[in-house]
Amino acid sequence: MAVKYIPEPFRIKMVETIKMLTREERIKKIKEANYNLFNLRGADVYIDLLTDSGTNAMSDKQWAGIMRGDEAYAGASSYYKLLEAGKDIFHYGYIQPVHQGRAAEKVLFPLVLSEGKFAISNMFFDTTRAHVILSGARPIDCVIEAAKHPFKRCKFKGNMDIEKLEKIILEKGPENIGIVVMTITNNSAGGQPVSMENIKKTSEICKKYNIIFDIDAARYAENAYFIKRDEEGYQDKSIKEIVQEVFSYADMFTMSAKKDTIVNMGGLIGVKDGNSPLILKIKAACISFEGFFTYGGLSGRDLEALAIGLYEGLDEDYLKYRNGQMEYLASRLDDAGIAYQAPIGGHGPFIDAKAMFPQIPYNEFPGQVLAIELYIEAGIRSCDIGSYMLGNDPDTGKQLHADFEFTRLAIPRRVYTQSHFDIMADAIIAVRDRADKIKRGYKITWEPPILRHFQASLEPIEK
Ligand SMILES: *Cc1c(COP(=O)(O)O)cnc(C)c1O
C-alpha cells in the first residue's frame, strides 16, 4: 500500500502551462535530439526531472526580495544580507557568492590541487570530478560498500568508508592529498545521506593528517533532515542546529545554491576561519572568473533571493513535505517490485536500470535506455547516472565501468503535485512491463573529451 502523500505546506499563486506531445511526436523528438535528453527542448517535455538544480519554485517572499535587490557593483546591501544569513546559519567567517556550484569548484580547486595531487570524496558529483581533473589532480571515490548495492537498505548509505579513507591517505602520502570532499547528501550514490558521526570521523582523520576538509553542500538541508529523522540524539534538535554542527567539523564548503537553497541560480564558497590566507586567493580568483567578490557573478536580486532561500530551505514543514514526496513515490515502486537505490534518497528515486535491463551491458548504457523509454512513455525527462555519465578514464581513454547503472528522476522543489507523482510511478511500471522486449542499448557516435553526457550524440545499436 502506498504511504500517504504529505500535503503541500503552501498554496499555488502562479501557474505555468505544460503540454504532453503524442507518443509519435516524442519518438521523433528524441531521435532528433540524438537520443540525448539534454538536447530536448523544455517545451517538448511534460514532467521535467532532468535535474533538481535551479528548477525550484521560489516563494512569494523570494519574489518580493527580487524587487528589493540592490544592484550596486560593489558592496550591495543584498550582498551584506547574504553574508549575514551565511554567517548566522553556518557560523563561518567568510562567505563568497558565486554564480553556481561548479564556479565554486573552479575558483577553489586550483588553489589547493595540482598535478600529482589527489582529492578524495565519499563520491564526487560529475562537475566536481571534472574540476578535480581540470586542476591536474585525480579524484578518488571512497563511499561505503553498502552504497554499491541498491537492494541493501541501510541508514546513511552515503557515508565515507573511514578505514579506506585512511588507507588511501597513507598509500598516496598525506602531503599528496589536496582536499577531502564530503558530498551531502551523496548525489551520485542516490541522494543518500551522510551521518553526523561519519562527518565527525572524517573530520578527525583530516585533522590528523593536516588535510583540508571541504563539504560539497548542495543538499545540506535534506541531509540535516535525515540526521534528525534517523540518527540517535538529534530528534530534539532544530534543523539549523544540526546544520551548524555539521559545518563545524569542516574547514570550508562549496555549494550549489540551486538545490536546497531553492533559487534558480547561485552558489557559495564558505571558509570557517575568517582569517584564513585562502580568502584573499578566493577573492582574487573570483574577480578573474566570476566578478567582483561582493556579487560573484550574480545580480543583486539573485543575492537577495539566495539570502531568503537559505532560511526557507531549513523549514521543517517544508522538509517533511519534500521527503514525503520521495516516500510516496518509493512506496509505489515498492508495491510494483521495482528496484531503486533503497531506501530512497533526498531528491528523487535512482532507478536500478541494471536490474530492469539485465540483458543490456554497461557499455550500452542501461540508465540511458530507461531515461529514453520514460520520455517515450510519458514525456518525462530524467537522466543517466551510470557508465554513460561517468565517461572515459582520463589517462587511458577507455570507457569506465560504473558501480551503478541508475536512471535518476530528480524532483524539483515545490513544483509538482501528487498526480504528477502518480504519472511518474505509472510510467516507470509501464516501461518495466515491456523491458524484456528491449534487447540492445545505445552507442556513442560523438562525444566531447570531458562531461560528455551533456552533449554526446547516441544511436540505438539495434534499429
Ligand atoms: C549540482 C551539484 C554541483 C554543481 O553545481 P552547479 O550549480 O550545477 O554548478 C556540485 N556538487 C553537487 C553534489 C551537486 O549536486
The ligand as a Gaussian input file, in Angstrom:
#p B3LYP/6-31G(d) Opt

LIG

0 1
 C       24.715000      20.330000      -8.566000
 C       25.895000      19.910000      -7.833000
 C       27.137000      20.503000      -8.067000
 C       27.371000      21.524000      -9.147000
 O       26.573000      22.604000      -9.020000
 P       26.029000      23.506000     -10.234000
 O       25.259000      24.563000      -9.546000
 O       25.185000      22.603000     -11.095000
 O       27.201000      24.009000     -10.982000
 C       28.190000      20.092000      -7.289000
 N       28.049000      19.133000      -6.369000
 C       26.874000      18.538000      -6.124000
 C       26.768000      17.475000      -5.089000
 C       25.755000      18.885000      -6.854000
 O       24.598000      18.276000      -6.643000

